[in-house]
Amino acid sequence: MPEEQPVLSVVRGTPDDVELAALAAVVSAVAAARARAGAPAHRPHWSRPRALLRTGISHGPGAWHASGLPG
C-alpha cells in the first residue's frame, strides 16, 4: 500500500493535539458544507484570466467616459 501524504502540515510552531484536532475539525466542516451546497471552490475575481481581458468600447454618447472605466 503506498504511503499517504498528510492533508495538513505544521510549518511553524508546535501545536498540541487539541489545537491540531480543532484545526482539522474546522477544515473538515468547511469542506463538508461546501460539498453539501454543491459550491465550487472559491476563486477570487482577479485570478480569473477573463478578468484580465477588456471588453470593446462602444461608440456614441458617453463613450469617452466609458473608456476610462475598468473592463
HTML snippet that shows the backbone in 3Dmol.js (N, CA, C, O; Angstrom):
<script src="https://3Dmol.org/build/3Dmol-min.js"></script>
<div id="view" style="width:600px;height:400px;position:relative"></div>
<script>
const pdb = `
ATOM      1  N   MET A   1       0.843  -1.170   0.000  1.00  0.00           N
ATOM      2  CA  MET A   1       0.000   0.000   0.000  1.00  0.00           C
ATOM      3  C   MET A   1       0.893   1.238   0.000  1.00  0.00           C
ATOM      4  O   MET A   1       1.796   1.341   0.830  1.00  0.00           O
ATOM      5  N   PRO A   2       0.653   2.197  -0.931  1.00  0.00           N
ATOM      6  CA  PRO A   2       1.511   3.383  -0.997  1.00  0.00           C
ATOM      7  C   PRO A   2       1.327   4.278   0.233  1.00  0.00           C
ATOM      8  O   PRO A   2       0.252   4.339   0.830  1.00  0.00           O
ATOM      9  N   GLU A   3       2.399   4.956   0.584  1.00  0.00           N
ATOM     10  CA  GLU A   3       2.355   5.850   1.745  1.00  0.00           C
ATOM     11  C   GLU A   3       1.504   7.075   1.414  1.00  0.00           C
ATOM     12  O   GLU A   3       1.674   7.691   0.362  1.00  0.00           O
ATOM     13  N   GLU A   4       0.590   7.424   2.318  1.00  0.00           N
ATOM     14  CA  GLU A   4      -0.289   8.565   2.092  1.00  0.00           C
ATOM     15  C   GLU A   4       0.395   9.850   2.523  1.00  0.00           C
ATOM     16  O   GLU A   4       1.135   9.876   3.507  1.00  0.00           O
ATOM     17  N   GLN A   5       0.139  10.916   1.776  1.00  0.00           N
ATOM     18  CA  GLN A   5       0.670  12.229   2.116  1.00  0.00           C
ATOM     19  C   GLN A   5      -0.267  12.895   3.131  1.00  0.00           C
ATOM     20  O   GLN A   5      -1.481  12.706   3.057  1.00  0.00           O
ATOM     21  N   PRO A   6       0.271  13.662   4.068  1.00  0.00           N
ATOM     22  CA  PRO A   6      -0.587  14.335   5.042  1.00  0.00           C
ATOM     23  C   PRO A   6      -1.428  15.431   4.381  1.00  0.00           C
ATOM     24  O   PRO A   6      -0.983  16.089   3.441  1.00  0.00           O
ATOM     25  N   VAL A   7      -2.635  15.613   4.882  1.00  0.00           N
ATOM     26  CA  VAL A   7      -3.517  16.645   4.358  1.00  0.00           C
ATOM     27  C   VAL A   7      -3.099  18.007   4.899  1.00  0.00           C
ATOM     28  O   VAL A   7      -3.117  18.998   4.169  1.00  0.00           O
ATOM     29  N   LEU A   8      -2.726  18.060   6.161  1.00  0.00           N
ATOM     30  CA  LEU A   8      -2.264  19.289   6.804  1.00  0.00           C
ATOM     31  C   LEU A   8      -0.847  19.077   7.309  1.00  0.00           C
ATOM     32  O   LEU A   8      -0.476  17.974   7.710  1.00  0.00           O
ATOM     33  N   SER A   9      -0.069  20.134   7.285  1.00  0.00           N
ATOM     34  CA  SER A   9       1.271  20.041   7.869  1.00  0.00           C
ATOM     35  C   SER A   9       1.562  21.331   8.634  1.00  0.00           C
ATOM     36  O   SER A   9       1.151  22.417   8.224  1.00  0.00           O
ATOM     37  N   VAL A  10       2.266  21.194   9.736  1.00  0.00           N
ATOM     38  CA  VAL A  10       2.632  22.338  10.567  1.00  0.00           C
ATOM     39  C   VAL A  10       3.938  22.896  10.036  1.00  0.00           C
ATOM     40  O   VAL A  10       4.944  22.190   9.960  1.00  0.00           O
ATOM     41  N   VAL A  11       3.915  24.170   9.668  1.00  0.00           N
ATOM     42  CA  VAL A  11       5.093  24.809   9.105  1.00  0.00           C
ATOM     43  C   VAL A  11       5.870  25.566  10.176  1.00  0.00           C
ATOM     44  O   VAL A  11       7.099  25.635  10.139  1.00  0.00           O
ATOM     45  N   ARG A  12       5.135  26.132  11.129  1.00  0.00           N
ATOM     46  CA  ARG A  12       5.786  26.910  12.171  1.00  0.00           C
ATOM     47  C   ARG A  12       5.056  26.689  13.489  1.00  0.00           C
ATOM     48  O   ARG A  12       3.833  26.549  13.501  1.00  0.00           O
ATOM     49  N   GLY A  13       5.770  26.656  14.572  1.00  0.00           N
ATOM     50  CA  GLY A  13       5.172  26.489  15.884  1.00  0.00           C
ATOM     51  C   GLY A  13       5.089  25.030  16.284  1.00  0.00           C
ATOM     52  O   GLY A  13       5.490  24.136  15.539  1.00  0.00           O
ATOM     53  N   THR A  14       4.565  24.812  17.466  1.00  0.00           N
ATOM     54  CA  THR A  14       4.412  23.454  17.981  1.00  0.00           C
ATOM     55  C   THR A  14       3.017  23.304  18.588  1.00  0.00           C
ATOM     56  O   THR A  14       2.861  23.372  19.807  1.00  0.00           O
ATOM     57  N   PRO A  15       2.009  23.102  17.748  1.00  0.00           N
ATOM     58  CA  PRO A  15       0.656  22.942  18.283  1.00  0.00           C
ATOM     59  C   PRO A  15       0.517  21.619  19.026  1.00  0.00           C
ATOM     60  O   PRO A  15       1.164  20.628  18.687  1.00  0.00           O
ATOM     61  N   ASP A  16      -0.333  21.622  20.037  1.00  0.00           N
ATOM     62  CA  ASP A  16      -0.577  20.371  20.762  1.00  0.00           C
ATOM     63  C   ASP A  16      -1.700  19.604  20.058  1.00  0.00           C
ATOM     64  O   ASP A  16      -2.250  20.069  19.059  1.00  0.00           O
ATOM     65  N   ASP A  17      -2.026  18.450  20.580  1.00  0.00           N
ATOM     66  CA  ASP A  17      -3.027  17.591  19.948  1.00  0.00           C
ATOM     67  C   ASP A  17      -4.405  18.253  19.882  1.00  0.00           C
ATOM     68  O   ASP A  17      -5.139  18.060  18.912  1.00  0.00           O
ATOM     69  N   VAL A  18      -4.758  19.025  20.898  1.00  0.00           N
ATOM     70  CA  VAL A  18      -6.064  19.682  20.924  1.00  0.00           C
ATOM     71  C   VAL A  18      -6.158  20.746  19.826  1.00  0.00           C
ATOM     72  O   VAL A  18      -7.184  20.852  19.155  1.00  0.00           O
ATOM     73  N   GLU A  19      -5.104  21.524  19.642  1.00  0.00           N
ATOM     74  CA  GLU A  19      -5.095  22.553  18.605  1.00  0.00           C
ATOM     75  C   GLU A  19      -5.162  21.935  17.210  1.00  0.00           C
ATOM     76  O   GLU A  19      -5.868  22.447  16.341  1.00  0.00           O
ATOM     77  N   LEU A  20      -4.439  20.851  16.990  1.00  0.00           N
ATOM     78  CA  LEU A  20      -4.497  20.171  15.692  1.00  0.00           C
ATOM     79  C   LEU A  20      -5.872  19.575  15.436  1.00  0.00           C
ATOM     80  O   LEU A  20      -6.364  19.609  14.308  1.00  0.00           O
ATOM     81  N   ALA A  21      -6.496  19.030  16.474  1.00  0.00           N
ATOM     82  CA  ALA A  21      -7.838  18.470  16.325  1.00  0.00           C
ATOM     83  C   ALA A  21      -8.842  19.566  15.991  1.00  0.00           C
ATOM     84  O   ALA A  21      -9.734  19.357  15.169  1.00  0.00           O
ATOM     85  N   ALA A  22      -8.705  20.730  16.619  1.00  0.00           N
ATOM     86  CA  ALA A  22      -9.608  21.852  16.330  1.00  0.00           C
ATOM     87  C   ALA A  22      -9.432  22.310  14.889  1.00  0.00           C
ATOM     88  O   ALA A  22     -10.423  22.561  14.203  1.00  0.00           O
ATOM     89  N   LEU A  23      -8.214  22.423  14.421  1.00  0.00           N
ATOM     90  CA  LEU A  23      -7.961  22.824  13.038  1.00  0.00           C
ATOM     91  C   LEU A  23      -8.543  21.811  12.056  1.00  0.00           C
ATOM     92  O   LEU A  23      -9.185  22.194  11.078  1.00  0.00           O
ATOM     93  N   ALA A  24      -8.328  20.548  12.306  1.00  0.00           N
ATOM     94  CA  ALA A  24      -8.856  19.505  11.425  1.00  0.00           C
ATOM     95  C   ALA A  24     -10.380  19.526  11.413  1.00  0.00           C
ATOM     96  O   ALA A  24     -10.987  19.303  10.366  1.00  0.00           O
ATOM     97  N   ALA A  25     -11.010  19.790  12.557  1.00  0.00           N
ATOM     98  CA  ALA A  25     -12.475  19.845  12.621  1.00  0.00           C
ATOM     99  C   ALA A  25     -13.017  21.007  11.805  1.00  0.00           C
ATOM    100  O   ALA A  25     -14.017  20.857  11.103  1.00  0.00           O
ATOM    101  N   VAL A  26     -12.374  22.160  11.888  1.00  0.00           N
ATOM    102  CA  VAL A  26     -12.830  23.325  11.133  1.00  0.00           C
ATOM    103  C   VAL A  26     -12.671  23.100   9.633  1.00  0.00           C
ATOM    104  O   VAL A  26     -13.593  23.364   8.861  1.00  0.00           O
ATOM    105  N   VAL A  27     -11.508  22.615   9.222  1.00  0.00           N
ATOM    106  CA  VAL A  27     -11.277  22.366   7.800  1.00  0.00           C
ATOM    107  C   VAL A  27     -12.256  21.323   7.267  1.00  0.00           C
ATOM    108  O   VAL A  27     -12.772  21.466   6.159  1.00  0.00           O
ATOM    109  N   SER A  28     -12.511  20.293   8.037  1.00  0.00           N
ATOM    110  CA  SER A  28     -13.444  19.248   7.633  1.00  0.00           C
ATOM    111  C   SER A  28     -14.869  19.788   7.532  1.00  0.00           C
ATOM    112  O   SER A  28     -15.594  19.449   6.597  1.00  0.00           O
ATOM    113  N   ALA A  29     -15.277  20.624   8.487  1.00  0.00           N
ATOM    114  CA  ALA A  29     -16.629  21.186   8.469  1.00  0.00           C
ATOM    115  C   ALA A  29     -16.836  22.106   7.270  1.00  0.00           C
ATOM    116  O   ALA A  29     -17.892  22.071   6.639  1.00  0.00           O
ATOM    117  N   VAL A  30     -15.845  22.924   6.951  1.00  0.00           N
ATOM    118  CA  VAL A  30     -15.958  23.818   5.793  1.00  0.00           C
ATOM    119  C   VAL A  30     -16.044  23.003   4.504  1.00  0.00           C
ATOM    120  O   VAL A  30     -16.862  23.305   3.635  1.00  0.00           O
ATOM    121  N   ALA A  31     -15.221  21.989   4.376  1.00  0.00           N
ATOM    122  CA  ALA A  31     -15.250  21.156   3.171  1.00  0.00           C
ATOM    123  C   ALA A  31     -16.585  20.433   3.033  1.00  0.00           C
ATOM    124  O   ALA A  31     -17.122  20.330   1.930  1.00  0.00           O
ATOM    125  N   ALA A  32     -17.124  19.933   4.143  1.00  0.00           N
ATOM    126  CA  ALA A  32     -18.410  19.235   4.097  1.00  0.00           C
ATOM    127  C   ALA A  32     -19.542  20.190   3.739  1.00  0.00           C
ATOM    128  O   ALA A  32     -20.440  19.825   2.980  1.00  0.00           O
ATOM    129  N   ALA A  33     -19.511  21.402   4.272  1.00  0.00           N
ATOM    130  CA  ALA A  33     -20.551  22.385   3.962  1.00  0.00           C
ATOM    131  C   ALA A  33     -20.527  22.764   2.486  1.00  0.00           C
ATOM    132  O   ALA A  33     -21.578  22.904   1.860  1.00  0.00           O
ATOM    133  N   ARG A  34     -19.345  22.926   1.936  1.00  0.00           N
ATOM    134  CA  ARG A  34     -19.242  23.251   0.503  1.00  0.00           C
ATOM    135  C   ARG A  34     -19.725  22.081  -0.362  1.00  0.00           C
ATOM    136  O   ARG A  34     -20.371  22.286  -1.389  1.00  0.00           O
ATOM    137  N   ALA A  35     -19.410  20.870   0.059  1.00  0.00           N
ATOM    138  CA  ALA A  35     -19.836  19.699  -0.710  1.00  0.00           C
ATOM    139  C   ALA A  35     -21.361  19.564  -0.690  1.00  0.00           C
ATOM    140  O   ALA A  35     -21.977  19.239  -1.705  1.00  0.00           O
ATOM    141  N   ARG A  36     -21.967  19.819   0.487  1.00  0.00           N
ATOM    142  CA  ARG A  36     -23.428  19.741   0.582  1.00  0.00           C
ATOM    143  C   ARG A  36     -24.091  20.815  -0.256  1.00  0.00           C
ATOM    144  O   ARG A  36     -25.130  20.571  -0.869  1.00  0.00           O
ATOM    145  N   ALA A  37     -23.509  21.991  -0.289  1.00  0.00           N
ATOM    146  CA  ALA A  37     -24.097  23.102  -1.036  1.00  0.00           C
ATOM    147  C   ALA A  37     -23.823  22.975  -2.531  1.00  0.00           C
ATOM    148  O   ALA A  37     -24.463  23.647  -3.339  1.00  0.00           O
ATOM    149  N   GLY A  38     -22.895  22.135  -2.893  1.00  0.00           N
ATOM    150  CA  GLY A  38     -22.544  21.976  -4.296  1.00  0.00           C
ATOM    151  C   GLY A  38     -21.783  23.174  -4.831  1.00  0.00           C
ATOM    152  O   GLY A  38     -21.705  23.380  -6.043  1.00  0.00           O
ATOM    153  N   ALA A  39     -21.227  23.955  -3.935  1.00  0.00           N
ATOM    154  CA  ALA A  39     -20.498  25.156  -4.334  1.00  0.00           C
ATOM    155  C   ALA A  39     -19.101  24.787  -4.828  1.00  0.00           C
ATOM    156  O   ALA A  39     -18.418  23.965  -4.217  1.00  0.00           O
ATOM    157  N   PRO A  40     -18.685  25.394  -5.929  1.00  0.00           N
ATOM    158  CA  PRO A  40     -17.320  25.147  -6.385  1.00  0.00           C
ATOM    159  C   PRO A  40     -16.328  25.839  -5.459  1.00  0.00           C
ATOM    160  O   PRO A  40     -16.701  26.713  -4.676  1.00  0.00           O
ATOM    161  N   ALA A  41     -15.095  25.453  -5.552  1.00  0.00           N
ATOM    162  CA  ALA A  41     -14.059  26.086  -4.730  1.00  0.00           C
ATOM    163  C   ALA A  41     -14.003  27.565  -5.046  1.00  0.00           C
ATOM    164  O   ALA A  41     -14.140  27.967  -6.202  1.00  0.00           O
ATOM    165  N   HIS A  42     -13.801  28.369  -4.025  1.00  0.00           N
ATOM    166  CA  HIS A  42     -13.753  29.820  -4.203  1.00  0.00           C
ATOM    167  C   HIS A  42     -12.549  30.204  -5.039  1.00  0.00           C
ATOM    168  O   HIS A  42     -11.435  29.733  -4.808  1.00  0.00           O
ATOM    169  N   ARG A  43     -12.786  31.062  -6.011  1.00  0.00           N
ATOM    170  CA  ARG A  43     -11.709  31.559  -6.847  1.00  0.00           C
ATOM    171  C   ARG A  43     -11.872  33.069  -6.959  1.00  0.00           C
ATOM    172  O   ARG A  43     -12.866  33.539  -7.513  1.00  0.00           O
ATOM    173  N   PRO A  44     -10.925  33.830  -6.450  1.00  0.00           N
ATOM    174  CA  PRO A  44     -11.071  35.275  -6.486  1.00  0.00           C
ATOM    175  C   PRO A  44     -11.194  35.813  -7.911  1.00  0.00           C
ATOM    176  O   PRO A  44     -10.659  35.236  -8.858  1.00  0.00           O
ATOM    177  N   HIS A  45     -11.901  36.915  -8.038  1.00  0.00           N
ATOM    178  CA  HIS A  45     -12.145  37.505  -9.361  1.00  0.00           C
ATOM    179  C   HIS A  45     -10.839  37.843 -10.078  1.00  0.00           C
ATOM    180  O   HIS A  45     -10.725  37.625 -11.284  1.00  0.00           O
ATOM    181  N   TRP A  46      -9.863  38.368  -9.358  1.00  0.00           N
ATOM    182  CA  TRP A  46      -8.636  38.811 -10.002  1.00  0.00           C
ATOM    183  C   TRP A  46      -7.802  37.659 -10.548  1.00  0.00           C
ATOM    184  O   TRP A  46      -6.905  37.882 -11.361  1.00  0.00           O
ATOM    185  N   SER A  47      -8.080  36.427 -10.115  1.00  0.00           N
ATOM    186  CA  SER A  47      -7.291  35.300 -10.605  1.00  0.00           C
ATOM    187  C   SER A  47      -7.909  34.651 -11.842  1.00  0.00           C
ATOM    188  O   SER A  47      -7.351  33.700 -12.390  1.00  0.00           O
ATOM    189  N   ARG A  48      -9.042  35.155 -12.275  1.00  0.00           N
ATOM    190  CA  ARG A  48      -9.682  34.610 -13.469  1.00  0.00           C
ATOM    191  C   ARG A  48      -9.074  35.247 -14.717  1.00  0.00           C
ATOM    192  O   ARG A  48      -9.025  36.474 -14.809  1.00  0.00           O
ATOM    193  N   PRO A  49      -8.612  34.452 -15.672  1.00  0.00           N
ATOM    194  CA  PRO A  49      -7.996  35.023 -16.873  1.00  0.00           C
ATOM    195  C   PRO A  49      -8.929  35.967 -17.626  1.00  0.00           C
ATOM    196  O   PRO A  49      -8.474  36.953 -18.205  1.00  0.00           O
ATOM    197  N   ARG A  50     -10.215  35.679 -17.625  1.00  0.00           N
ATOM    198  CA  ARG A  50     -11.153  36.531 -18.358  1.00  0.00           C
ATOM    199  C   ARG A  50     -11.217  37.935 -17.762  1.00  0.00           C
ATOM    200  O   ARG A  50     -11.514  38.893 -18.475  1.00  0.00           O
ATOM    201  N   ALA A  51     -10.945  38.067 -16.472  1.00  0.00           N
ATOM    202  CA  ALA A  51     -10.982  39.372 -15.831  1.00  0.00           C
ATOM    203  C   ALA A  51      -9.866  40.277 -16.341  1.00  0.00           C
ATOM    204  O   ALA A  51      -9.964  41.499 -16.232  1.00  0.00           O
ATOM    205  N   LEU A  52      -8.810  39.691 -16.894  1.00  0.00           N
ATOM    206  CA  LEU A  52      -7.707  40.490 -17.412  1.00  0.00           C
ATOM    207  C   LEU A  52      -8.005  41.055 -18.789  1.00  0.00           C
ATOM    208  O   LEU A  52      -7.347  41.999 -19.225  1.00  0.00           O
ATOM    209  N   LEU A  53      -8.987  40.493 -19.479  1.00  0.00           N
ATOM    210  CA  LEU A  53      -9.341  40.969 -20.812  1.00  0.00           C
ATOM    211  C   LEU A  53     -10.304  42.136 -20.706  1.00  0.00           C
ATOM    212  O   LEU A  53     -11.166  42.157 -19.828  1.00  0.00           O
ATOM    213  N   ARG A  54     -10.165  43.075 -21.569  1.00  0.00           N
ATOM    214  CA  ARG A  54     -11.039  44.235 -21.576  1.00  0.00           C
ATOM    215  C   ARG A  54     -12.051  44.077 -22.703  1.00  0.00           C
ATOM    216  O   ARG A  54     -11.723  43.595 -23.787  1.00  0.00           O
ATOM    217  N   THR A  55     -13.274  44.488 -22.434  1.00  0.00           N
ATOM    218  CA  THR A  55     -14.305  44.423 -23.465  1.00  0.00           C
ATOM    219  C   THR A  55     -14.145  45.610 -24.408  1.00  0.00           C
ATOM    220  O   THR A  55     -13.471  46.585 -24.075  1.00  0.00           O
ATOM    221  N   GLY A  56     -14.756  45.532 -25.568  1.00  0.00           N
ATOM    222  CA  GLY A  56     -14.690  46.610 -26.535  1.00  0.00           C
ATOM    223  C   GLY A  56     -15.391  47.862 -26.041  1.00  0.00           C
ATOM    224  O   GLY A  56     -16.320  47.792 -25.238  1.00  0.00           O
ATOM    225  N   ILE A  57     -14.939  49.002 -26.527  1.00  0.00           N
ATOM    226  CA  ILE A  57     -15.540  50.275 -26.155  1.00  0.00           C
ATOM    227  C   ILE A  57     -16.540  50.650 -27.232  1.00  0.00           C
ATOM    228  O   ILE A  57     -16.225  50.645 -28.422  1.00  0.00           O
ATOM    229  N   SER A  58     -17.742  50.975 -26.801  1.00  0.00           N
ATOM    230  CA  SER A  58     -18.770  51.328 -27.773  1.00  0.00           C
ATOM    231  C   SER A  58     -18.606  52.776 -28.214  1.00  0.00           C
ATOM    232  O   SER A  58     -17.979  53.580 -27.523  1.00  0.00           O
ATOM    233  N   HIS A  59     -19.168  53.096 -29.359  1.00  0.00           N
ATOM    234  CA  HIS A  59     -19.136  54.452 -29.908  1.00  0.00           C
ATOM    235  C   HIS A  59     -20.407  55.175 -29.508  1.00  0.00           C
ATOM    236  O   HIS A  59     -21.422  54.547 -29.206  1.00  0.00           O
ATOM    237  N   GLY A  60     -20.346  56.478 -29.508  1.00  0.00           N
ATOM    238  CA  GLY A  60     -21.547  57.261 -29.251  1.00  0.00           C
ATOM    239  C   GLY A  60     -21.436  58.077 -27.981  1.00  0.00           C
ATOM    240  O   GLY A  60     -20.361  58.197 -27.393  1.00  0.00           O
ATOM    241  N   PRO A  61     -22.578  58.645 -27.560  1.00  0.00           N
ATOM    242  CA  PRO A  61     -22.573  59.499 -26.376  1.00  0.00           C
ATOM    243  C   PRO A  61     -22.084  58.737 -25.142  1.00  0.00           C
ATOM    244  O   PRO A  61     -22.538  57.626 -24.869  1.00  0.00           O
ATOM    245  N   GLY A  62     -21.169  59.336 -24.413  1.00  0.00           N
ATOM    246  CA  GLY A  62     -20.655  58.734 -23.197  1.00  0.00           C
ATOM    247  C   GLY A  62     -19.510  57.763 -23.417  1.00  0.00           C
ATOM    248  O   GLY A  62     -18.978  57.218 -22.451  1.00  0.00           O
ATOM    249  N   ALA A  63     -19.119  57.534 -24.654  1.00  0.00           N
ATOM    250  CA  ALA A  63     -18.052  56.571 -24.924  1.00  0.00           C
ATOM    251  C   ALA A  63     -16.734  57.021 -24.317  1.00  0.00           C
ATOM    252  O   ALA A  63     -15.954  56.190 -23.851  1.00  0.00           O
ATOM    253  N   TRP A  64     -16.472  58.326 -24.313  1.00  0.00           N
ATOM    254  CA  TRP A  64     -15.229  58.829 -23.737  1.00  0.00           C
ATOM    255  C   TRP A  64     -15.176  58.521 -22.242  1.00  0.00           C
ATOM    256  O   TRP A  64     -14.108  58.240 -21.698  1.00  0.00           O
ATOM    257  N   HIS A  65     -16.327  58.576 -21.586  1.00  0.00           N
ATOM    258  CA  HIS A  65     -16.384  58.294 -20.156  1.00  0.00           C
ATOM    259  C   HIS A  65     -16.146  56.795 -19.918  1.00  0.00           C
ATOM    260  O   HIS A  65     -15.401  56.421 -19.012  1.00  0.00           O
ATOM    261  N   ALA A  66     -16.770  55.953 -20.719  1.00  0.00           N
ATOM    262  CA  ALA A  66     -16.641  54.505 -20.575  1.00  0.00           C
ATOM    263  C   ALA A  66     -15.222  54.029 -20.850  1.00  0.00           C
ATOM    264  O   ALA A  66     -14.819  52.977 -20.355  1.00  0.00           O
ATOM    265  N   SER A  67     -14.453  54.791 -21.637  1.00  0.00           N
ATOM    266  CA  SER A  67     -13.096  54.363 -21.971  1.00  0.00           C
ATOM    267  C   SER A  67     -12.181  54.382 -20.758  1.00  0.00           C
ATOM    268  O   SER A  67     -11.156  53.701 -20.751  1.00  0.00           O
ATOM    269  N   GLY A  68     -12.530  55.145 -19.738  1.00  0.00           N
ATOM    270  CA  GLY A  68     -11.684  55.216 -18.555  1.00  0.00           C
ATOM    271  C   GLY A  68     -12.126  54.287 -17.440  1.00  0.00           C
ATOM    272  O   GLY A  68     -11.469  54.215 -16.401  1.00  0.00           O
ATOM    273  N   LEU A  69     -13.227  53.576 -17.637  1.00  0.00           N
ATOM    274  CA  LEU A  69     -13.734  52.683 -16.608  1.00  0.00           C
ATOM    275  C   LEU A  69     -13.086  51.309 -16.735  1.00  0.00           C
ATOM    276  O   LEU A  69     -12.744  50.890 -17.840  1.00  0.00           O
ATOM    277  N   PRO A  70     -12.914  50.607 -15.625  1.00  0.00           N
ATOM    278  CA  PRO A  70     -12.339  49.256 -15.715  1.00  0.00           C
ATOM    279  C   PRO A  70     -13.254  48.312 -16.470  1.00  0.00           C
ATOM    280  O   PRO A  70     -14.478  48.418 -16.401  1.00  0.00           O
ATOM    281  N   GLY A  71     -12.629  47.371 -17.204  1.00  0.00           N
ATOM    282  CA  GLY A  71     -13.281  46.401 -18.049  1.00  0.00           C
ATOM    283  C   GLY A  71     -14.550  45.903 -17.567  1.00  0.00           C
ATOM    284  O   GLY A  71     -15.176  45.072 -18.225  1.00  0.00           O
TER     285      GLY A  71
END
`;
const viewer = $3Dmol.createViewer("view");
viewer.addModel(pdb, "pdb");
viewer.setStyle({}, {cartoon: {color: "spectrum"}});
viewer.zoomTo();
viewer.render();
</script>
